[in-house]
């Protein structure tokens, strides 16, 4: 079974919404950075946040699957 975060009804979960907001912020900072080292720092931060988002989605999927068995 693959996880589709869009399958959730209603608003996104607060944690995922916050991560999405942080991803957008770091993306803008990466685009406006002038030094290559700053661009790399923001790109790495954005990639870290994207990995965190995937982990959070997998965790939520596991919780929902576990709770649906009750």
PQR file with spaces between the fields and no chain letter, atoms N, CA, C, O and H, PARSE charges and radii, in Angstrom:
ATOM       1  N    UNK     1       0.845   -1.171    0.000 -0.4000 1.5000
ATOM       2  CA   UNK     1       0.000    0.000    0.000 -0.0000 2.0000
ATOM       3  C    UNK     1       0.895    1.240    0.000  0.5500 1.7000
ATOM       4  O    UNK     1       1.788    1.367    0.838 -0.5500 1.4000
ATOM       5  N    UNK     2       0.657    2.137   -0.927 -0.4000 1.5000
ATOM       6  CA   UNK     2       1.438    3.374   -0.943 -0.0000 2.0000
ATOM       7  C    UNK     2       0.628    4.481   -0.295  0.5500 1.7000
ATOM       8  O    UNK     2      -0.603    4.479   -0.321 -0.5500 1.4000
ATOM       9  H    UNK     2      -0.069    2.034   -1.608  0.4000 1.0000
ATOM      10  N    UNK     3       1.341    5.412    0.280 -0.4000 1.5000
ATOM      11  CA   UNK     3       0.707    6.502    1.013 -0.0000 2.0000
ATOM      12  C    UNK     3       0.510    7.693    0.110  0.5500 1.7000
ATOM      13  O    UNK     3       1.436    8.135   -0.571 -0.5500 1.4000
ATOM      14  H    UNK     3       2.341    5.414    0.302  0.4000 1.0000
ATOM      15  N    UNK     4      -0.696    8.209    0.109 -0.4000 1.5000
ATOM      16  CA   UNK     4      -1.021    9.401   -0.665 -0.0000 2.0000
ATOM      17  C    UNK     4      -1.498   10.462    0.314  0.5500 1.7000
ATOM      18  O    UNK     4      -2.625   10.383    0.802 -0.5500 1.4000
ATOM      19  H    UNK     4      -1.448    7.850    0.662  0.4000 1.0000
ATOM      20  N    UNK     5      -0.652   11.471    0.615 -0.4000 1.5000
ATOM      21  CA   UNK     5      -1.049   12.475    1.595 -0.0000 2.0000
ATOM      22  C    UNK     5      -2.262   13.290    1.136  0.5500 1.7000
ATOM      23  O    UNK     5      -2.958   13.883    1.959 -0.5500 1.4000
ATOM      24  H    UNK     5       0.264   11.535    0.218  0.4000 1.0000
ATOM      25  N    UNK     6      -2.512   13.318   -0.165 -0.4000 1.5000
ATOM      26  CA   UNK     6      -3.673   14.044   -0.677 -0.0000 2.0000
ATOM      27  C    UNK     6      -4.977   13.316   -0.353  0.5500 1.7000
ATOM      28  O    UNK     6      -6.061   13.885   -0.478 -0.5500 1.4000
ATOM      29  H    UNK     6      -1.946   12.835   -0.834  0.4000 1.0000
ATOM      30  N    UNK     7      -4.862   12.065    0.058 -0.4000 1.5000
ATOM      31  CA   UNK     7      -6.050   11.280    0.357 -0.0000 2.0000
ATOM      32  C    UNK     7      -6.716   11.709    1.658  0.5500 1.7000
ATOM      33  O    UNK     7      -7.882   11.391    1.894 -0.5500 1.4000
ATOM      34  H    UNK     7      -3.981   11.602    0.159  0.4000 1.0000
ATOM      35  N    UNK     8      -5.990   12.421    2.494 -0.4000 1.5000
ATOM      36  CA   UNK     8      -6.584   12.904    3.730 -0.0000 2.0000
ATOM      37  C    UNK     8      -7.662   13.930    3.417  0.5500 1.7000
ATOM      38  O    UNK     8      -7.482   14.785    2.551 -0.5500 1.4000
ATOM      39  H    UNK     8      -5.044   12.680    2.302  0.4000 1.0000
ATOM      40  N    UNK     9      -8.757   13.842    4.111 -0.4000 1.5000
ATOM      41  CA   UNK     9      -9.837   14.791    3.888 -0.0000 2.0000
ATOM      42  C    UNK     9      -9.618   16.027    4.744  0.5500 1.7000
ATOM      43  O    UNK     9      -9.009   15.950    5.811 -0.5500 1.4000
ATOM      44  H    UNK     9      -8.903   13.147    4.814  0.4000 1.0000
ATOM      45  N    UNK    10     -10.111   17.158    4.281 -0.4000 1.5000
ATOM      46  CA   UNK    10     -10.021   18.385    5.066 -0.0000 2.0000
ATOM      47  C    UNK    10      -8.665   19.051    4.952  0.5500 1.7000
ATOM      48  O    UNK    10      -7.933   18.868    3.980 -0.5500 1.4000
ATOM      49  H    UNK    10     -10.606   17.221    3.415  0.4000 1.0000
ATOM      50  N    UNK    11      -8.357   19.823    5.968 -0.4000 1.5000
ATOM      51  CA   UNK    11      -7.108   20.571    5.986 -0.0000 2.0000
ATOM      52  C    UNK    11      -5.931   19.645    6.262  0.5500 1.7000
ATOM      53  O    UNK    11      -6.090   18.597    6.888 -0.5500 1.4000
ATOM      54  H    UNK    11      -8.951   19.972    6.758  0.4000 1.0000
ATOM      55  N    UNK    12      -4.738   20.040    5.788 -0.4000 1.5000
ATOM      56  CA   UNK    12      -3.561   19.221    6.115 -0.0000 2.0000
ATOM      57  C    UNK    12      -3.292   19.244    7.612  0.5500 1.7000
ATOM      58  O    UNK    12      -3.664   20.188    8.308 -0.5500 1.4000
ATOM      59  H    UNK    12      -4.609   20.892    5.279  0.4000 1.0000
ATOM      60  N    UNK    13      -2.657   18.216    8.085 -0.4000 1.5000
ATOM      61  CA   UNK    13      -2.320   18.152    9.506 -0.0000 2.0000
ATOM      62  C    UNK    13      -1.397   19.310    9.864  0.5500 1.7000
ATOM      63  O    UNK    13      -0.597   19.740    9.032 -0.5500 1.4000
ATOM      64  H    UNK    13      -2.355   17.449    7.519  0.4000 1.0000
ATOM      65  N    UNK    14      -1.495   19.817   11.082 -0.4000 1.5000
ATOM      66  CA   UNK    14      -0.704   20.996   11.466 -0.0000 2.0000
ATOM      67  C    UNK    14       0.801   20.809   11.286  0.5500 1.7000
ATOM      68  O    UNK    14       1.493   21.728   10.847 -0.5500 1.4000
ATOM      69  H    UNK    14      -2.144   19.468   11.757  0.4000 1.0000
ATOM      70  N    UNK    15       1.307   19.627   11.622 -0.4000 1.5000
ATOM      71  CA   UNK    15       2.748   19.388   11.472 -0.0000 2.0000
ATOM      72  C    UNK    15       3.171   19.462   10.016  0.5500 1.7000
ATOM      73  O    UNK    15       4.179   20.088    9.689 -0.5500 1.4000
ATOM      74  H    UNK    15       0.745   18.881   11.978  0.4000 1.0000
ATOM      75  N    UNK    16       2.409   18.831    9.148 -0.4000 1.5000
ATOM      76  CA   UNK    16       2.743   18.822    7.727 -0.0000 2.0000
ATOM      77  C    UNK    16       2.560   20.214    7.135  0.5500 1.7000
ATOM      78  O    UNK    16       3.351   20.627    6.286 -0.5500 1.4000
ATOM      79  H    UNK    16       1.590   18.323    9.413  0.4000 1.0000
ATOM      80  N    UNK    17       1.548   20.936    7.559 -0.4000 1.5000
ATOM      81  CA   UNK    17       1.348   22.304    7.085 -0.0000 2.0000
ATOM      82  C    UNK    17       2.525   23.192    7.483  0.5500 1.7000
ATOM      83  O    UNK    17       2.972   24.025    6.694 -0.5500 1.4000
ATOM      84  H    UNK    17       0.906   20.601    8.249  0.4000 1.0000
ATOM      85  N    UNK    18       3.019   23.017    8.695 -0.4000 1.5000
ATOM      86  CA   UNK    18       4.164   23.804    9.155 -0.0000 2.0000
ATOM      87  C    UNK    18       5.420   23.441    8.358  0.5500 1.7000
ATOM      88  O    UNK    18       6.201   24.320    7.994 -0.5500 1.4000
ATOM      89  H    UNK    18       2.655   22.341    9.335  0.4000 1.0000
ATOM      90  N    UNK    19       5.609   22.170    8.093 -0.4000 1.5000
ATOM      91  CA   UNK    19       6.765   21.739    7.307 -0.0000 2.0000
ATOM      92  C    UNK    19       6.668   22.311    5.897  0.5500 1.7000
ATOM      93  O    UNK    19       7.667   22.777    5.350 -0.5500 1.4000
ATOM      94  H    UNK    19       4.975   21.456    8.389  0.4000 1.0000
ATOM      95  N    UNK    20       5.470   22.281    5.303 -0.4000 1.5000
ATOM      96  CA   UNK    20       5.285   22.857    3.968 -0.0000 2.0000
ATOM      97  C    UNK    20       5.642   24.335    3.952  0.5500 1.7000
ATOM      98  O    UNK    20       6.278   24.816    3.014 -0.5500 1.4000
ATOM      99  H    UNK    20       4.658   21.903    5.748  0.4000 1.0000
ATOM     100  N    UNK    21       5.238   25.043    4.974 -0.4000 1.5000
ATOM     101  CA   UNK    21       5.536   26.472    5.074 -0.0000 2.0000
ATOM     102  C    UNK    21       7.054   26.695    5.171  0.5500 1.7000
ATOM     103  O    UNK    21       7.599   27.594    4.529 -0.5500 1.4000
ATOM     104  H    UNK    21       4.721   24.652    5.735  0.4000 1.0000
ATOM     105  N    UNK    22       7.718   25.878    5.969 -0.4000 1.5000
ATOM     106  CA   UNK    22       9.171   25.995    6.110 -0.0000 2.0000
ATOM     107  C    UNK    22       9.882   25.665    4.800  0.5500 1.7000
ATOM     108  O    UNK    22      10.881   26.299    4.460 -0.5500 1.4000
ATOM     109  H    UNK    22       7.276   25.148    6.490  0.4000 1.0000
ATOM     110  N    UNK    23       9.376   24.684    4.068 -0.4000 1.5000
ATOM     111  CA   UNK    23       9.967   24.327    2.772 -0.0000 2.0000
ATOM     112  C    UNK    23       9.868   25.511    1.813  0.5500 1.7000
ATOM     113  O    UNK    23      10.836   25.838    1.127 -0.5500 1.4000
ATOM     114  H    UNK    23       8.564   24.169    4.344  0.4000 1.0000
ATOM     115  N    UNK    24       8.711   26.148    1.764 -0.4000 1.5000
ATOM     116  CA   UNK    24       8.536   27.310    0.891 -0.0000 2.0000
ATOM     117  C    UNK    24       9.459   28.460    1.295  0.5500 1.7000
ATOM     118  O    UNK    24      10.030   29.135    0.438 -0.5500 1.4000
ATOM     119  H    UNK    24       7.925   25.882    2.322  0.4000 1.0000
ATOM     120  N    UNK    25       9.601   28.677    2.595 -0.4000 1.5000
ATOM     121  CA   UNK    25      10.482   29.749    3.082 -0.0000 2.0000
ATOM     122  C    UNK    25      11.926   29.478    2.684  0.5500 1.7000
ATOM     123  O    UNK    25      12.616   30.373    2.195 -0.5500 1.4000
ATOM     124  H    UNK    25       9.137   28.128    3.291  0.4000 1.0000
ATOM     125  N    UNK    26      12.382   28.254    2.892 -0.4000 1.5000
ATOM     126  CA   UNK    26      13.771   27.949    2.547 -0.0000 2.0000
ATOM     127  C    UNK    26      13.988   27.985    1.040  0.5500 1.7000
ATOM     128  O    UNK    26      15.073   28.340    0.581 -0.5500 1.4000
ATOM     129  H    UNK    26      11.821   27.528    3.290  0.4000 1.0000
ATOM     130  N    UNK    27      12.977   27.625    0.272 -0.4000 1.5000
ATOM     131  CA   UNK    27      13.086   27.696   -1.185 -0.0000 2.0000
ATOM     132  C    UNK    27      13.288   29.142   -1.631  0.5500 1.7000
ATOM     133  O    UNK    27      14.132   29.420   -2.483 -0.5500 1.4000
ATOM     134  H    UNK    27      12.095   27.336    0.645  0.4000 1.0000
ATOM     135  N    UNK    28      12.517   30.058   -1.057 -0.4000 1.5000
ATOM     136  CA   UNK    28      12.670   31.482   -1.392 -0.0000 2.0000
ATOM     137  C    UNK    28      14.045   31.997   -0.972  0.5500 1.7000
ATOM     138  O    UNK    28      14.676   32.755   -1.709 -0.5500 1.4000
ATOM     139  H    UNK    28      11.831   29.832   -0.364  0.4000 1.0000
ATOM     140  N    UNK    29      14.505   31.591    0.200 -0.4000 1.5000
ATOM     141  CA   UNK    29      15.823   32.028    0.668 -0.0000 2.0000
ATOM     142  C    UNK    29      16.930   31.478   -0.209  0.5500 1.7000
ATOM     143  O    UNK    29      17.928   32.155   -0.459 -0.5500 1.4000
ATOM     144  H    UNK    29      13.992   30.976    0.799  0.4000 1.0000
ATOM     145  N    UNK    30      16.757   30.256   -0.672 -0.4000 1.5000
ATOM     146  CA   UNK    30      17.749   29.667   -1.578 -0.0000 2.0000
ATOM     147  C    UNK    30      17.804   30.454   -2.891  0.5500 1.7000
ATOM     148  O    UNK    30      18.885   30.708   -3.424 -0.5500 1.4000
ATOM     149  H    UNK    30      15.947   29.706   -0.468  0.4000 1.0000
ATOM     150  N    UNK    31      16.645   30.834   -3.401 -0.4000 1.5000
ATOM     151  CA   UNK    31      16.591   31.562   -4.665 -0.0000 2.0000
ATOM     152  C    UNK    31      17.172   32.968   -4.552  0.5500 1.7000
ATOM     153  O    UNK    31      17.703   33.500   -5.528 -0.5500 1.4000
ATOM     154  H    UNK    31      15.768   30.628   -2.968  0.4000 1.0000
ATOM     155  N    UNK    32      17.074   33.574   -3.370 -0.4000 1.5000
ATOM     156  CA   UNK    32      17.564   34.941   -3.212 -0.0000 2.0000
ATOM     157  C    UNK    32      18.986   35.013   -2.665  0.5500 1.7000
ATOM     158  O    UNK    32      19.561   36.099   -2.592 -0.5500 1.4000
ATOM     159  H    UNK    32      16.642   33.143   -2.578  0.4000 1.0000
ATOM     160  N    UNK    33      19.556   33.888   -2.285 -0.4000 1.5000
ATOM     161  CA   UNK    33      20.928   33.876   -1.750 -0.0000 2.0000
ATOM     162  C    UNK    33      21.907   34.270   -2.858  0.5500 1.7000
ATOM     163  O    UNK    33      21.744   33.890   -4.017 -0.5500 1.4000
ATOM     164  H    UNK    33      19.089   33.006   -2.344  0.4000 1.0000
ATOM     165  N    UNK    34      22.914   35.029   -2.477 -0.4000 1.5000
ATOM     166  CA   UNK    34      23.898   35.473   -3.463 -0.0000 2.0000
ATOM     167  C    UNK    34      25.161   34.624   -3.438  0.5500 1.7000
ATOM     168  O    UNK    34      25.762   34.381   -4.485 -0.5500 1.4000
ATOM     169  H    UNK    34      23.047   35.338   -1.535  0.4000 1.0000
ATOM     170  N    UNK    35      25.562   34.182   -2.284 -0.4000 1.5000
ATOM     171  CA   UNK    35      26.756   33.350   -2.169 -0.0000 2.0000
ATOM     172  C    UNK    35      26.411   31.887   -2.418  0.5500 1.7000
ATOM     173  O    UNK    35      25.355   31.404   -2.007 -0.5500 1.4000
ATOM     174  H    UNK    35      25.074   34.380   -1.434  0.4000 1.0000
ATOM     175  N    UNK    36      27.306   31.200   -3.088 -0.4000 1.5000
ATOM     176  CA   UNK    36      27.084   29.784   -3.379 -0.0000 2.0000
ATOM     177  C    UNK    36      26.980   28.960   -2.098  0.5500 1.7000
ATOM     178  O    UNK    36      26.214   27.998   -2.034 -0.5500 1.4000
ATOM     179  H    UNK    36      28.163   31.592   -3.421  0.4000 1.0000
ATOM     180  N    UNK    37      27.748   29.339   -1.083 -0.4000 1.5000
ATOM     181  CA   UNK    37      27.683   28.603    0.185 -0.0000 2.0000
ATOM     182  C    UNK    37      26.315   28.777    0.849  0.5500 1.7000
ATOM     183  O    UNK    37      25.792   27.836    1.447 -0.5500 1.4000
ATOM     184  H    UNK    37      28.370   30.121   -1.135  0.4000 1.0000
ATOM     185  N    UNK    38      25.740   29.963    0.748 -0.4000 1.5000
ATOM     186  CA   UNK    38      24.401   30.192    1.297 -0.0000 2.0000
ATOM     187  C    UNK    38      23.355   29.407    0.518  0.5500 1.7000
ATOM     188  O    UNK    38      22.432   28.847    1.108 -0.5500 1.4000
ATOM     189  H    UNK    38      26.165   30.728    0.262  0.4000 1.0000
ATOM     190  N    UNK    39      23.493   29.364   -0.797 -0.4000 1.5000
ATOM     191  CA   UNK    39      22.552   28.592   -1.622 -0.0000 2.0000
ATOM     192  C    UNK    39      22.602   27.122   -1.231  0.5500 1.7000
ATOM     193  O    UNK    39      21.568   26.465   -1.110 -0.5500 1.4000
ATOM     194  H    UNK    39      24.243   29.819   -1.276  0.4000 1.0000
ATOM     195  N    UNK    40      23.829   26.607   -1.034 -0.4000 1.5000
ATOM     196  CA   UNK    40      23.985   25.204   -0.652 -0.0000 2.0000
ATOM     197  C    UNK    40      23.357   24.952    0.715  0.5500 1.7000
ATOM     198  O    UNK    40      22.696   23.933    0.919 -0.5500 1.4000
ATOM     199  H    UNK    40      24.669   27.140   -1.132  0.4000 1.0000
ATOM     200  N    UNK    41      23.564   25.881    1.655 -0.4000 1.5000
ATOM     201  CA   UNK    41      22.997   25.741    3.002 -0.0000 2.0000
ATOM     202  C    UNK    41      21.466   25.670    2.932  0.5500 1.7000
ATOM     203  O    UNK    41      20.854   24.808    3.564 -0.5500 1.4000
ATOM     204  H    UNK    41      24.101   26.709    1.490  0.4000 1.0000
ATOM     205  N    UNK    42      20.852   26.575    2.166 -0.4000 1.5000
ATOM     206  CA   UNK    42      19.388   26.585    2.073 -0.0000 2.0000
ATOM     207  C    UNK    42      18.864   25.374    1.313  0.5500 1.7000
ATOM     208  O    UNK    42      17.803   24.843    1.642 -0.5500 1.4000
ATOM     209  H    UNK    42      21.349   27.275    1.654  0.4000 1.0000
ATOM     210  N    UNK    43      19.605   24.937    0.297 -0.4000 1.5000
ATOM     211  CA   UNK    43      19.185   23.745   -0.456 -0.0000 2.0000
ATOM     212  C    UNK    43      19.220   22.518    0.456  0.5500 1.7000
ATOM     213  O    UNK    43      18.298   21.703    0.436 -0.5500 1.4000
ATOM     214  H    UNK    43      20.466   25.368    0.030  0.4000 1.0000
ATOM     215  N    UNK    44      20.278   22.387    1.251 -0.4000 1.5000
ATOM     216  CA   UNK    44      20.375   21.264    2.185 -0.0000 2.0000
ATOM     217  C    UNK    44      19.268   21.320    3.230  0.5500 1.7000
ATOM     218  O    UNK    44      18.694   20.292    3.589 -0.5500 1.4000
ATOM     219  H    UNK    44      21.027   23.049    1.267  0.4000 1.0000
ATOM     220  N    UNK    45      18.973   22.513    3.714 -0.4000 1.5000
ATOM     221  CA   UNK    45      17.886   22.685    4.696 -0.0000 2.0000
ATOM     222  C    UNK    45      16.548   22.261    4.087  0.5500 1.7000
ATOM     223  O    UNK    45      15.753   21.570    4.723 -0.5500 1.4000
ATOM     224  H    UNK    45      19.439   23.348    3.422  0.4000 1.0000
ATOM     225  N    UNK    46      16.314   22.693    2.830 -0.4000 1.5000
ATOM     226  CA   UNK    46      15.059   22.341    2.152 -0.0000 2.0000
ATOM     227  C    UNK    46      14.972   20.831    1.947  0.5500 1.7000
ATOM     228  O    UNK    46      13.911   20.240    2.153 -0.5500 1.4000
ATOM     229  H    UNK    46      16.960   23.255    2.313  0.4000 1.0000
ATOM     230  N    UNK    47      16.079   20.200    1.543 -0.4000 1.5000
ATOM     231  CA   UNK    47      16.085   18.753    1.355 -0.0000 2.0000
ATOM     232  C    UNK    47      15.843   18.025    2.674  0.5500 1.7000
ATOM     233  O    UNK    47      15.137   17.017    2.706 -0.5500 1.4000
ATOM     234  H    UNK    47      16.941   20.680    1.376  0.4000 1.0000
ATOM     235  N    UNK    48      16.423   18.528    3.758 -0.4000 1.5000
ATOM     236  CA   UNK    48      16.174   17.943    5.081 -0.0000 2.0000
ATOM     237  C    UNK    48      14.693   18.031    5.445  0.5500 1.7000
ATOM     238  O    UNK    48      14.114   17.078    5.966 -0.5500 1.4000
ATOM     239  H    UNK    48      16.997   19.347    3.732  0.4000 1.0000
ATOM     240  N    UNK    49      14.097   19.174    5.168 -0.4000 1.5000
ATOM     241  CA   UNK    49      12.673   19.353    5.479 -0.0000 2.0000
ATOM     242  C    UNK    49      11.800   18.444    4.623  0.5500 1.7000
ATOM     243  O    UNK    49      10.785   17.933    5.096 -0.5500 1.4000
ATOM     244  H    UNK    49      14.568   19.949    4.745  0.4000 1.0000
ATOM     245  N    UNK    50      12.186   18.242    3.374 -0.4000 1.5000
ATOM     246  CA   UNK    50      11.416   17.349    2.509 -0.0000 2.0000
ATOM     247  C    UNK    50      11.497   15.908    3.014  0.5500 1.7000
ATOM     248  O    UNK    50      10.512   15.171    2.962 -0.5500 1.4000
ATOM     249  H    UNK    50      13.010   18.658    2.990  0.4000 1.0000
ATOM     250  N    UNK    51      12.681   15.509    3.507 -0.4000 1.5000
ATOM     251  CA   UNK    51      12.811   14.168    4.103 -0.0000 2.0000
ATOM     252  C    UNK    51      11.964   14.054    5.375  0.5500 1.7000
ATOM     253  O    UNK    51      11.310   13.038    5.606 -0.5500 1.4000
ATOM     254  H    UNK    51      13.480   16.108    3.550  0.4000 1.0000
ATOM     255  N    UNK    52      11.984   15.093    6.184 -0.4000 1.5000
ATOM     256  CA   UNK    52      11.178   15.108    7.402 -0.0000 2.0000
ATOM     257  C    UNK    52       9.692   14.985    7.064  0.5500 1.7000
ATOM     258  O    UNK    52       8.949   14.279    7.746 -0.5500 1.4000
ATOM     259  H    UNK    52      12.515   15.919    5.997  0.4000 1.0000
ATOM     260  N    UNK    53       9.275   15.667    6.022 -0.4000 1.5000
ATOM     261  CA   UNK    53       7.867   15.595    5.604 -0.0000 2.0000
ATOM     262  C    UNK    53       7.497   14.171    5.194  0.5500 1.7000
ATOM     263  O    UNK    53       6.426   13.679    5.550 -0.5500 1.4000
ATOM     264  H    UNK    53       9.879   16.240    5.468  0.4000 1.0000
ATOM     265  N    UNK    54       8.378   13.513    4.451 -0.4000 1.5000
ATOM     266  CA   UNK    54       8.103   12.124    4.050 -0.0000 2.0000
ATOM     267  C    UNK    54       8.012   11.214    5.264  0.5500 1.7000
ATOM     268  O    UNK    54       7.137   10.350    5.326 -0.5500 1.4000
ATOM     269  H    UNK    54       9.248   13.913    4.162  0.4000 1.0000
ATOM     270  N    UNK    55       8.905   11.398    6.229 -0.4000 1.5000
ATOM     271  CA   UNK    55       8.871   10.592    7.463 -0.0000 2.0000
ATOM     272  C    UNK    55       7.562   10.842    8.205  0.5500 1.7000
ATOM     273  O    UNK    55       6.925    9.901    8.679 -0.5500 1.4000
ATOM     274  H    UNK    55       9.616   12.100    6.179  0.4000 1.0000
ATOM     275  N    UNK    56       7.164   12.098    8.306 -0.4000 1.5000
ATOM     276  CA   UNK    56       5.921   12.445    9.000 -0.0000 2.0000
ATOM     277  C    UNK    56       4.724   11.801    8.302  0.5500 1.7000
ATOM     278  O    UNK    56       3.823   11.288    8.966 -0.5500 1.4000
ATOM     279  H    UNK    56       7.681   12.862    7.921  0.4000 1.0000
ATOM     280  N    UNK    57       4.709   11.826    6.967 -0.4000 1.5000
ATOM     281  CA   UNK    57       3.600   11.230    6.223 -0.0000 2.0000
ATOM     282  C    UNK    57       3.546    9.717    6.434  0.5500 1.7000
ATOM     283  O    UNK    57       2.464    9.151    6.590 -0.5500 1.4000
ATOM     284  H    UNK    57       5.441   12.243    6.428  0.4000 1.0000
ATOM     285  N    UNK    58       4.698    9.069    6.440 -0.4000 1.5000
ATOM     286  CA   UNK    58       4.744    7.625    6.670 -0.0000 2.0000
ATOM     287  C    UNK    58       4.267    7.314    8.090  0.5500 1.7000
ATOM     288  O    UNK    58       3.510    6.366    8.300 -0.5500 1.4000
ATOM     289  H    UNK    58       5.577    9.529    6.313  0.4000 1.0000
ATOM     290  N    UNK    59       4.705    8.103    9.046 -0.4000 1.5000
ATOM     291  CA   UNK    59       4.291    7.919   10.438 -0.0000 2.0000
ATOM     292  C    UNK    59       2.771    8.059   10.571  0.5500 1.7000
ATOM     293  O    UNK    59       2.115    7.229   11.200 -0.5500 1.4000
ATOM     294  H    UNK    59       5.320    8.873    8.874  0.4000 1.0000
ATOM     295  N    UNK    60       2.231    9.102    9.980 -0.4000 1.5000
ATOM     296  CA   UNK    60       0.773    9.330   10.048 -0.0000 2.0000
ATOM     297  C    UNK    60       0.038    8.182    9.371  0.5500 1.7000
ATOM     298  O    UNK    60      -0.992    7.726    9.866 -0.5500 1.4000
ATOM     299  H    UNK    60       2.764    9.776    9.469  0.4000 1.0000
ATOM     300  N    UNK    61       0.556    7.720    8.256 -0.4000 1.5000
ATOM     301  CA   UNK    61      -0.075    6.596    7.556 -0.0000 2.0000
ATOM     302  C    UNK    61      -0.092    5.364    8.455  0.5500 1.7000
ATOM     303  O    UNK    61      -1.089    4.643    8.503 -0.5500 1.4000
ATOM     304  H    UNK    61       1.394    8.091    7.855  0.4000 1.0000
ATOM     305  N    UNK    62       1.003    5.120    9.165 -0.4000 1.5000
ATOM     306  CA   UNK    62       1.072    3.974   10.070 -0.0000 2.0000
ATOM     307  C    UNK    62       0.092    4.101   11.212  0.5500 1.7000
ATOM     308  O    UNK    62      -0.537    3.120   11.605 -0.5500 1.4000
ATOM     309  H    UNK    62       1.813    5.706    9.127  0.4000 1.0000
ATOM     310  N    UNK    63      -0.043    5.291   11.744 -0.4000 1.5000
ATOM     311  CA   UNK    63      -0.987    5.526   12.854 -0.0000 2.0000
ATOM     312  C    UNK    63      -2.415    5.318   12.366  0.5500 1.7000
ATOM     313  O    UNK    63      -3.215    4.672   13.042 -0.5500 1.4000
ATOM     314  H    UNK    63       0.469    6.088   11.424  0.4000 1.0000
ATOM     315  N    UNK    64      -2.737    5.863   11.196 -0.4000 1.5000
ATOM     316  CA   UNK    64      -4.098    5.724   10.660 -0.0000 2.0000
ATOM     317  C    UNK    64      -4.394    4.252   10.384  0.5500 1.7000
ATOM     318  O    UNK    64      -5.488    3.772   10.684 -0.5500 1.4000
ATOM     319  H    UNK    64      -2.087    6.387   10.647  0.4000 1.0000
ATOM     320  N    UNK    65      -3.434    3.540    9.818 -0.4000 1.5000
ATOM     321  CA   UNK    65      -3.636    2.111    9.525 -0.0000 2.0000
ATOM     322  C    UNK    65      -3.837    1.321   10.820  0.5500 1.7000
ATOM     323  O    UNK    65      -4.677    0.423   10.881 -0.5500 1.4000
ATOM     324  H    UNK    65      -2.546    3.929    9.574  0.4000 1.0000
ATOM     325  N    UNK    66      -3.064    1.659   11.850 -0.4000 1.5000
ATOM     326  CA   UNK    66      -3.177    0.965   13.127 -0.0000 2.0000
ATOM     327  C    UNK    66      -4.523    1.251   13.780  0.5500 1.7000
ATOM     328  O    UNK    66      -5.178    0.343   14.294 -0.5500 1.4000
ATOM     329  H    UNK    66      -2.382    2.388   11.800  0.4000 1.0000
ATOM     330  N    UNK    67      -4.928    2.507   13.758 -0.4000 1.5000
ATOM     331  CA   UNK    67      -6.192    2.871   14.384 -0.0000 2.0000
ATOM     332  C    UNK    67      -7.399    2.316   13.628  0.5500 1.7000
ATOM     333  O    UNK    67      -8.443    2.063   14.229 -0.5500 1.4000
ATOM     334  H    UNK    67      -4.396    3.243   13.340  0.4000 1.0000
ATOM     335  N    UNK    68      -7.262    2.128   12.324 -0.4000 1.5000
ATOM     336  CA   UNK    68      -8.389    1.606   11.564 -0.0000 2.0000
ATOM     337  C    UNK    68      -8.650    0.134   11.872  0.5500 1.7000
ATOM     338  O    UNK    68      -9.726   -0.384   11.571 -0.5500 1.4000
ATOM     339  H    UNK    68      -6.414    2.333   11.836  0.4000 1.0000
ATOM     340  N    UNK    69      -7.670   -0.538   12.469 -0.4000 1.5000
ATOM     341  CA   UNK    69      -7.841   -1.951   12.819 -0.0000 2.0000
ATOM     342  C    UNK    69      -8.668   -2.132   14.100  0.5500 1.7000
ATOM     343  O    UNK    69      -9.100   -3.243   14.407 -0.5500 1.4000
ATOM     344  H    UNK    69      -6.797   -0.118   12.713  0.4000 1.0000
ATOM     345  N    UNK    70      -8.880   -1.067   14.827 -0.4000 1.5000
ATOM     346  CA   UNK    70      -9.641   -1.177   16.075 -0.0000 2.0000
ATOM     347  C    UNK    70     -11.099   -1.103   15.866  0.5500 1.7000
ATOM     348  O    UNK    70     -11.866   -1.181   16.826 -0.5500 1.4000
ATOM     349  H    UNK    70      -8.528   -0.165   14.578  0.4000 1.0000
